[in-house]
Amino acid sequence: MPVEPEFIAFIASMLGVGGTLPQIIKIIRTGDTRALSYPTYLMWVIGSMLWVSYGLAEAVYSIVFWNCVSFMTAMTVINLKFKNENKALFDQDYHSENISSH
């Protein structure tokens, strides 16, 4: 019994996109984003957008769907990294102002 190529694409895409979920959960639990690279996730975002364009042009909607999900997960990581980095800066400024005012 042959396996449909679309089924293989579905499983491969689900695993590929699902691979970011443990990273997102770890960021939410620990708040640690220091080891994450902006260029890596920006390349992921751009690649996802290009795959969406391809999927729309070729009417391959599984590519469109999974790369929209991929785009959202990569943007979630970027957003969490940005928030964590700015929170650390804000906390540093807040503490230095309080220490100097006492």
Contacts in CASP RR format, 6 or more apart in sequence:
PFRMAT RR
TARGET T0000
AUTHOR 0000-0000-0000
METHOD contacts of the structure
MODEL  1
MPVEPEFIAFIASMLGVGGTLPQIIKIIRTGDTRALSYPTYLMWVIGSML
WVSYGLAEAVYSIVFWNCVSFMTAMTVINLKFKNENKALFDQDYHSENIS
SH
6 62 0 8 1.000
9 62 0 8 1.000
9 63 0 8 1.000
10 62 0 8 1.000
10 66 0 8 1.000
13 62 0 8 1.000
13 63 0 8 1.000
13 66 0 8 1.000
13 70 0 8 1.000
14 66 0 8 1.000
16 70 0 8 1.000
17 66 0 8 1.000
17 69 0 8 1.000
17 70 0 8 1.000
17 73 0 8 1.000
18 73 0 8 1.000
20 70 0 8 1.000
20 73 0 8 1.000
20 74 0 8 1.000
20 76 0 8 1.000
20 77 0 8 1.000
21 73 0 8 1.000
23 36 0 8 1.000
23 77 0 8 1.000
24 73 0 8 1.000
24 76 0 8 1.000
24 77 0 8 1.000
24 80 0 8 1.000
26 32 0 8 1.000
27 33 0 8 1.000
27 36 0 8 1.000
27 77 0 8 1.000
27 80 0 8 1.000
27 81 0 8 1.000
27 84 0 8 1.000
28 80 0 8 1.000
31 80 0 8 1.000
31 84 0 8 1.000
32 84 0 8 1.000
33 77 0 8 1.000
33 80 0 8 1.000
33 81 0 8 1.000
33 84 0 8 1.000
33 85 0 8 1.000
36 77 0 8 1.000
36 81 0 8 1.000
38 78 0 8 1.000
38 81 0 8 1.000
41 74 0 8 1.000
41 77 0 8 1.000
41 78 0 8 1.000
41 81 0 8 1.000
42 78 0 8 1.000
44 70 0 8 1.000
44 74 0 8 1.000
45 71 0 8 1.000
45 74 0 8 1.000
45 75 0 8 1.000
45 78 0 8 1.000
47 67 0 8 1.000
48 67 0 8 1.000
48 68 0 8 1.000
48 70 0 8 1.000
48 71 0 8 1.000
48 74 0 8 1.000
49 67 0 8 1.000
49 71 0 8 1.000
51 63 0 8 1.000
51 67 0 8 1.000
51 70 0 8 1.000
52 63 0 8 1.000
52 64 0 8 1.000
52 67 0 8 1.000
52 68 0 8 1.000
52 71 0 8 1.000
54 60 0 8 1.000
54 63 0 8 1.000
55 61 0 8 1.000
55 63 0 8 1.000
55 64 0 8 1.000
55 67 0 8 1.000
56 64 0 8 1.000
END
